[in-house]
């Protein structure tokens, strides 16, 4: 791909309209291009047959449709979980995952290449931070799997920002990708079908609350007190639990939506009944739901998954304290579906 060509998926609809207008084209051409990209899911400008030949030629000379190159693809759970390692134009790689359920198809996307937060349970954090993904690179992950599903007569029903990176540290690009994929003239995925996960970037949570858009929020909690969370989620040293819970309550107040708290259980670290009691106390009175996650095994890590009985015991404590709780079964463990694991394996190979 020659340098300097603009990624069409990086543009908002308004930006695309300005581009074609600057080229002397009528503005309705932007709607046609948009529909090809997000509706027809095309990756070939020549297939945009309702555009004049001269416009197609200029688009090919000065832009590209944003398709990413798959490097490796793995499947698990009888094909219900599919993970792809994608290569950007600069050669960097990142991951996206498709998870199929009985009534929905969820795409888990990355927002950064690597991650600067170095959370204890995360393979991505061990790889360091490379760069933010662009709006187009984020959207292209969803469109990649949308093409896969379309061949089966299905479509993407949910998008979760739970892949590589911290979405709240790249919120401008994440937000524009959501707006682009939500646009009714193209992909038309309802805004409530998106969920942004964060390790606890308080300014980002406040911004999400102020937007009042209906986008879901998931917070990786993993500990009920600051001392333990400082160790497991170093970001907590900047945004301790007191400020995190206050931001969460603000989000609930402004949006009326409940928060999902993700809690990965590590053996003899954060999985005792005492930890569960403190978690229930921390979340008491909040409109929330707790997803308990048996820890994904990570090569070279000192942390081990909690025994199943301890997971159930933790759940019983929360339920007894009237905290809505489910145990989220691991998907794709045999294909290293935890964020960053496939990229790490590929780099090591």
MOSULJO-V724252 format. One record per residue. N is the residue number from 1. RES is the residue in one small letter. PSI is psi in degrees with one decimal (999 if undefined). Layout:
N/RES/PSI
N/RES/PSI
This chain:
1/x/118.1
2/x/144.1
3/x/154.3
4/x/-5.7
5/x/133.1
6/x/139.3
7/x/115.6
8/x/-30.5
9/x/-12.7
10/x/-17.8
11/x/142.0
12/x/169.9
13/x/-38.5
14/x/-40.9
15/x/-39.2
16/x/-39.3
17/x/-41.0
18/x/-38.4
19/x/-51.3
20/x/-30.8
21/x/-41.5
22/x/-25.5
23/x/2.9
24/x/14.7
25/x/149.2
26/x/148.4
27/x/-24.2
28/x/-16.8
29/x/-31.2
30/x/-40.7
31/x/-36.8
32/x/-45.4
33/x/-43.6
34/x/-43.8
35/x/-37.5
36/x/-42.6
37/x/-48.2
38/x/-20.6
39/x/-57.5
40/x/-14.2
41/x/31.6
42/x/149.3
43/x/11.7
44/x/113.5
45/x/-30.2
46/x/-21.9
47/x/-7.8
48/x/70.9
49/x/-13.9
50/x/5.6
51/x/145.7
52/x/150.4
53/x/-39.5
54/x/-33.3
55/x/-42.0
56/x/-41.1
57/x/-43.0
58/x/-39.2
59/x/-42.5
60/x/-32.6
61/x/-35.9
62/x/-8.8
63/x/175.6
64/x/158.5
65/x/6.7
66/x/9.7
67/x/140.8
68/x/153.7
69/x/119.7
70/x/132.7
71/x/-42.2
72/x/143.1
73/x/133.5
74/x/153.8
75/x/154.1
76/x/-178.8
77/x/45.5
78/x/37.6
79/x/-1.0
80/x/-21.7
81/x/128.6
82/x/127.4
83/x/137.3
84/x/138.5
85/x/120.9
86/x/145.5
87/x/129.5
88/x/173.4
89/x/-25.4
90/x/5.8
91/x/-10.6
92/x/151.5
93/x/152.6
94/x/171.1
95/x/153.0
96/x/152.1
97/x/137.8
98/x/127.0
99/x/117.9
100/x/133.2
101/x/175.7
102/x/-39.2
103/x/8.8
104/x/161.7
105/x/114.1
106/x/132.7
107/x/126.2
108/x/118.7
109/x/157.2
110/x/152.4
111/x/-14.8
112/x/160.0
113/x/112.7
114/x/-170.1
115/x/138.5
116/x/-1.4
117/x/-24.3
118/x/47.0
119/x/146.4
120/x/-31.6
121/x/5.0
122/x/126.9
123/x/-35.3
124/x/-42.5
125/x/-28.0
126/x/-15.5
127/x/-6.6
128/x/178.0
129/x/133.1
130/x/-61.2
131/x/167.0
132/x/149.1
133/x/151.8
134/x/168.1
135/x/-44.7
136/x/-38.5
137/x/-31.8
138/x/-49.2
139/x/-37.8
140/x/-28.2
141/x/-43.0
142/x/-43.8
143/x/-32.3
144/x/-48.7
145/x/-27.2
146/x/-37.3
147/x/-40.6
148/x/-45.1
149/x/-35.6
150/x/-34.7
151/x/-18.3
152/x/7.8
153/x/20.7
154/x/172.1
155/x/163.4
156/x/130.2
157/x/-23.2
158/x/149.0
159/x/126.1
160/x/132.8
161/x/76.3
162/x/15.4
163/x/-146.9
164/x/137.3
165/x/170.9
166/x/106.4
167/x/-34.5
168/x/-14.2
169/x/1.0
170/x/42.5
171/x/-29.8
172/x/-47.3
173/x/-40.7
174/x/-45.2
175/x/-41.5
176/x/-36.5
177/x/-41.0
178/x/-45.8
179/x/-41.9
180/x/-43.7
181/x/-22.4
182/x/-21.7
183/x/129.5
184/x/-21.6
185/x/-6.8
186/x/-102.8
187/x/-35.2
188/x/43.4
189/x/124.1
190/x/144.2
191/x/-29.8
192/x/-4.3
193/x/-1.1
194/x/141.3
195/x/128.6
196/x/127.3
197/x/140.8
198/x/149.5
199/x/-5.8
200/x/38.7
201/x/97.6
202/x/-44.5
203/x/-36.0
204/x/-40.5
205/x/-41.1
206/x/-39.0
207/x/-41.4
208/x/-38.3
209/x/-42.7
210/x/-31.3
211/x/-30.5
212/x/43.0
213/x/-21.3
214/x/-2.1
215/x/134.1
216/x/158.6
217/x/129.7
218/x/135.6
219/x/125.6
220/x/105.4
221/x/-67.7
222/x/-10.0
223/x/146.9
224/x/2.6
225/x/159.1
226/x/-37.8
227/x/-48.4
228/x/-40.2
229/x/-32.0
230/x/-35.9
231/x/-39.6
232/x/-34.8
233/x/88.2
234/x/-24.1
235/x/-23.6
236/x/-23.4
237/x/-25.0
238/x/-37.5
239/x/81.6
240/x/170.8
241/x/-35.0
242/x/-45.9
243/x/-32.6
244/x/-45.5
245/x/-36.0
246/x/-41.5
247/x/-38.6
248/x/-42.8
249/x/-34.7
250/x/-41.9
251/x/-45.9
252/x/-43.6
253/x/-40.8
254/x/-29.5
255/x/-23.0
256/x/7.1
257/x/147.8
258/x/156.5
259/x/140.9
260/x/122.9
261/x/120.9
262/x/130.8
263/x/102.6
264/x/129.2
265/x/119.3
266/x/135.3
267/x/125.6
268/x/20.6
269/x/-53.4
270/x/23.6
271/x/15.7
272/x/165.7
273/x/-31.6
274/x/-40.5
275/x/-39.5
276/x/-41.4
277/x/-42.5
278/x/-33.5
279/x/-43.4
280/x/-40.4
281/x/-40.8
282/x/-38.3
283/x/1.5
284/x/130.2
285/x/-4.2
286/x/146.6
287/x/97.2
288/x/170.5
289/x/138.4
290/x/126.0
291/x/110.4
292/x/130.4
293/x/110.3
294/x/129.1
295/x/135.2
296/x/126.5
297/x/137.0
298/x/120.7
299/x/132.2
300/x/0.4
301/x/149.3
302/x/-6.6
303/x/140.6
304/x/151.6
305/x/145.5
306/x/145.9
307/x/149.7
308/x/-40.4
309/x/-34.8
310/x/-34.5
311/x/-47.0
312/x/-35.7
313/x/-41.8
314/x/-43.2
315/x/-43.0
316/x/-39.8
317/x/-46.3
318/x/-43.9
319/x/-40.7
320/x/-32.7
321/x/14.9
322/x/32.0
323/x/118.1
324/x/127.3
325/x/137.7
326/x/156.4
327/x/119.1
328/x/113.0
329/x/140.4
330/x/137.6
331/x/136.5
332/x/27.4
333/x/-33.8
334/x/-4.7
335/x/16.8
336/x/55.1
337/x/-9.3
338/x/141.9
339/x/133.6
340/x/-12.9
341/x/-41.3
342/x/-40.7
343/x/-42.5
344/x/-40.5
345/x/-42.5
346/x/-41.4
347/x/-38.4
348/x/-29.3
349/x/999
